Amino acid sequence: MNQWNRMPDALKEQVFQRLDQLAAVANLSEADRIAYEKAVDSFSVSQIVMEDQFNEGIKKGREEGIKKGRKEGMEKGERKKQLEIALNSKRMGIPIEQIAMFTGLSLEEVKEL
């Protein structure tokens, strides 16, 4: 009771509401109580299923994001390597047409290096 006196009024109200719910269930007939418990169980299961689906969606989205990020990173790395090869080849005096053919870059891209 000492703790009850220190408890905030809002929390006391929640305790009374919960006790009221329990008393209402306790006063149900056996058939109604069984139906109530089945409904509560069904609700709990549906909540769990929804949470699992939500978490699965997050996991799937994260995996897709990682795949996309890796793909973009690989493409940027390839592009960077093509530009490095082209620049080094250009410095060595290799014709621009050959550089474009070997690297897959356009003639304009090679000329701009």
Residue frames relative to the residue before (quaternion, step in Angstrom):
aa qw qx qy qz dx dy dz
M 1.0000 0.0000 0.0000 0.0000 0.00 0.00 0.00
N 0.5736 0.5942 -0.3695 0.4259 3.55 1.15 -0.63
Q 0.6649 0.4859 -0.2961 0.4838 3.60 1.01 -0.80
W 0.5891 0.5822 -0.3600 0.4293 3.59 1.08 -0.70
N 0.6700 0.5103 -0.2980 0.4493 3.60 0.97 -0.87
R 0.6958 0.4551 -0.2683 0.4866 3.58 1.16 -0.58
M 0.5345 0.6479 -0.3924 0.3749 3.56 1.27 -0.29
P 0.5060 -0.6451 0.4730 0.3227 3.62 -0.97 0.81
D 0.6176 -0.5821 0.3861 0.3614 3.57 -1.11 0.69
A 0.6215 0.5477 -0.3487 0.4384 3.60 1.01 -0.76
L 0.6658 0.4882 -0.2979 0.4793 3.58 0.99 -0.79
K 0.6079 0.5404 -0.3482 0.4660 3.59 1.05 -0.73
E 0.6315 0.5345 -0.3247 0.4584 3.58 1.02 -0.84
Q 0.6417 0.5154 -0.3220 0.4679 3.61 0.99 -0.79
V 0.6320 0.5254 -0.3309 0.4637 3.58 1.01 -0.81
F 0.6731 0.4901 -0.3005 0.4652 3.59 0.89 -0.88
Q 0.6297 0.5229 -0.3372 0.4652 3.61 1.01 -0.73
R 0.6595 0.4964 -0.3098 0.4718 3.60 0.95 -0.83
L 0.6434 0.5102 -0.3220 0.4712 3.60 0.96 -0.80
D 0.6259 0.5327 -0.3269 0.4665 3.57 1.06 -0.77
Q 0.6399 0.5154 -0.3198 0.4718 3.60 1.00 -0.80
L 0.6653 0.5062 -0.3007 0.4590 3.58 0.91 -0.93
A 0.6527 0.5067 -0.3134 0.4679 3.57 0.99 -0.83
A 0.6365 0.5264 -0.3323 0.4554 3.59 0.99 -0.77
V 0.6595 0.4888 -0.3056 0.4824 3.58 0.99 -0.80
A 0.6475 0.5308 -0.3191 0.4440 3.58 0.98 -0.84
N 0.6925 0.4788 -0.2751 0.4642 3.60 1.10 -0.61
L 0.4933 0.6603 -0.4319 0.3662 3.59 1.25 -0.05
S 0.5344 -0.5744 0.4919 0.3775 3.53 -1.22 0.43
E 0.6778 -0.4992 0.3338 0.4242 3.58 -1.21 0.39
A 0.6582 0.5048 -0.3137 0.4621 3.61 0.93 -0.85
D 0.6721 0.4832 -0.2992 0.4746 3.59 0.97 -0.84
R 0.6292 0.5288 -0.3355 0.4603 3.59 1.05 -0.74
I 0.6369 0.5134 -0.3252 0.4743 3.60 0.99 -0.80
A 0.6527 0.5055 -0.3087 0.4724 3.58 0.95 -0.88
Y 0.6386 0.5250 -0.3163 0.4653 3.59 1.01 -0.84
E 0.6778 0.4897 -0.2934 0.4634 3.58 0.87 -0.96
K 0.6256 0.5186 -0.3398 0.4734 3.61 1.05 -0.69
A 0.6486 0.5135 -0.3172 0.4637 3.56 0.98 -0.84
V 0.6465 0.5050 -0.3171 0.4758 3.60 0.97 -0.83
D 0.6469 0.5118 -0.3168 0.4682 3.60 0.97 -0.86
S 0.6495 0.5184 -0.3110 0.4612 3.58 0.94 -0.89
F 0.6481 0.5094 -0.3120 0.4724 3.56 0.98 -0.86
S 0.6526 0.5169 -0.3159 0.4552 3.59 0.93 -0.88
V 0.6555 0.5053 -0.3125 0.4662 3.57 0.94 -0.88
S 0.6637 0.4981 -0.3194 0.4576 3.60 0.90 -0.85
Q 0.6157 0.5356 -0.3425 0.4656 3.59 1.07 -0.68
I 0.6537 0.5096 -0.3067 0.4680 3.58 0.96 -0.89
V 0.6501 0.5123 -0.3145 0.4649 3.58 0.95 -0.90
M 0.6619 0.5009 -0.3121 0.4621 3.59 0.89 -0.88
E 0.6513 0.5077 -0.3175 0.4662 3.58 0.97 -0.80
D 0.6402 0.5173 -0.3200 0.4692 3.59 1.01 -0.81
Q 0.6538 0.5040 -0.3146 0.4686 3.58 0.95 -0.85
F 0.6339 0.5276 -0.3235 0.4639 3.57 1.01 -0.81
N 0.6812 0.4826 -0.2839 0.4716 3.57 0.89 -0.97
E 0.6238 0.5269 -0.3340 0.4708 3.59 1.06 -0.73
G 0.6368 0.5251 -0.3206 0.4647 3.58 1.03 -0.79
I 0.6376 0.5123 -0.3227 0.4764 3.57 1.01 -0.79
K 0.6556 0.5159 -0.3088 0.4568 3.57 0.93 -0.93
K 0.6620 0.5036 -0.3030 0.4651 3.58 0.92 -0.93
G 0.6563 0.5124 -0.3073 0.4608 3.58 0.94 -0.89
R 0.6409 0.5206 -0.3207 0.4640 3.57 0.99 -0.83
E 0.6611 0.5072 -0.3049 0.4613 3.59 0.93 -0.92
E 0.6518 0.5032 -0.3157 0.4715 3.59 0.98 -0.84
G 0.6399 0.5279 -0.3196 0.4578 3.57 1.02 -0.78
I 0.6448 0.5088 -0.3196 0.4725 3.57 0.99 -0.80
K 0.6463 0.5149 -0.3237 0.4608 3.60 0.93 -0.87
K 0.6633 0.5036 -0.3030 0.4632 3.56 0.92 -0.94
G 0.6581 0.5155 -0.3068 0.4551 3.57 0.95 -0.87
R 0.6456 0.5070 -0.3217 0.4719 3.58 0.98 -0.80
K 0.6456 0.5235 -0.3217 0.4534 3.58 0.94 -0.90
E 0.6692 0.4898 -0.2992 0.4719 3.57 0.90 -0.94
G 0.6413 0.5278 -0.3200 0.4559 3.58 1.00 -0.78
M 0.6478 0.5059 -0.3141 0.4752 3.57 0.99 -0.83
E 0.6536 0.5139 -0.3156 0.4573 3.59 0.95 -0.86
K 0.6577 0.4947 -0.3142 0.4733 3.58 0.96 -0.82
G 0.6449 0.5236 -0.3163 0.4581 3.56 1.02 -0.80
E 0.6386 0.5127 -0.3234 0.4741 3.57 1.00 -0.81
R 0.6517 0.5232 -0.3105 0.4529 3.54 0.92 -0.93
K 0.6507 0.5162 -0.3119 0.4615 3.56 0.95 -0.90
K 0.6608 0.5056 -0.3043 0.4638 3.56 0.97 -0.86
Q 0.6207 0.5350 -0.3385 0.4624 3.61 1.01 -0.79
L 0.6716 0.4986 -0.2956 0.4616 3.57 0.93 -0.89
E 0.6366 0.5224 -0.3270 0.4637 3.59 1.03 -0.79
I 0.6564 0.4999 -0.3082 0.4736 3.57 0.91 -0.92
A 0.6581 0.5134 -0.3119 0.4539 3.57 0.90 -0.90
L 0.6668 0.5012 -0.3083 0.4572 3.57 0.89 -0.90
N 0.6650 0.4910 -0.3033 0.4740 3.59 0.92 -0.88
S 0.6449 0.5142 -0.3194 0.4667 3.58 1.00 -0.80
K 0.6395 0.5241 -0.3189 0.4633 3.57 1.00 -0.82
R 0.6452 0.5183 -0.3139 0.4653 3.59 1.01 -0.81
M 0.6731 0.4853 -0.2856 0.4795 3.58 1.15 -0.66
G 0.5396 -0.6624 0.3794 0.3550 3.58 1.28 -0.05
I 0.3667 0.7123 -0.5140 0.3065 3.59 1.18 0.39
P 0.5521 -0.6320 0.4213 0.3438 3.61 -0.91 0.85
I 0.6048 -0.6094 0.3964 0.3251 3.51 -1.09 0.90
E 0.6258 0.5532 -0.3398 0.4322 3.59 0.99 -0.79
Q 0.6685 0.4892 -0.2977 0.4746 3.58 0.96 -0.86
I 0.6261 0.5347 -0.3371 0.4566 3.57 0.99 -0.82
A 0.6550 0.5074 -0.3097 0.4665 3.57 0.92 -0.92
M 0.6607 0.5112 -0.3107 0.4536 3.57 0.94 -0.85
F 0.7077 0.4700 -0.2710 0.4526 3.61 0.87 -0.90
T 0.7578 0.4017 -0.2090 0.4697 3.58 0.96 -0.83
G 0.4310 -0.6934 0.4715 0.3333 3.57 1.16 -0.52
L 0.4924 0.6350 -0.4391 0.4018 3.57 1.28 0.20
S 0.5265 -0.6080 0.4778 0.3532 3.55 -1.22 0.38
L 0.6534 -0.5054 0.3823 0.4142 3.57 -1.26 0.36
E 0.6352 0.5424 -0.3280 0.4413 3.58 1.03 -0.82
E 0.6502 0.5195 -0.3157 0.4558 3.58 0.98 -0.89
V 0.6651 0.4943 -0.3039 0.4700 3.58 0.96 -0.87
K 0.6430 0.5307 -0.3253 0.4463 3.61 0.97 -0.82
E 0.6659 0.5290 -0.2951 0.4355 3.60 1.07 -0.78
L 0.5685 0.6171 -0.3846 0.3847 3.59 1.18 -0.41
